[in-house]
Amino acid sequence: MTVSLPLVVLGFFAWAAIKYLGVRVWIVVLITLFGFWLSRTFLAPAIESGTRSGVTVINGQHI
């Protein structure tokens, strides 16, 4: 079984939100499922492109 880094990071943030922010477990599950559903739609490439552009703007372009 392979566990990817994004899954580990998601798990860490979910655990921290439940433990320290008092977020209910069902809300974390709902948000996670919505993210997986959204990744299968036509919006996924636009979201990925926008995220990459935002990161590039914040970090500056490293060539």
Summary of the structure (lengths in Angstrom):
residues: 63
radius of gyration: 14.7
end to end distance: 35.3
largest distance: 42.5
contacts: 111
relative contact order: 0.07
helix: 73%
strand: 0%
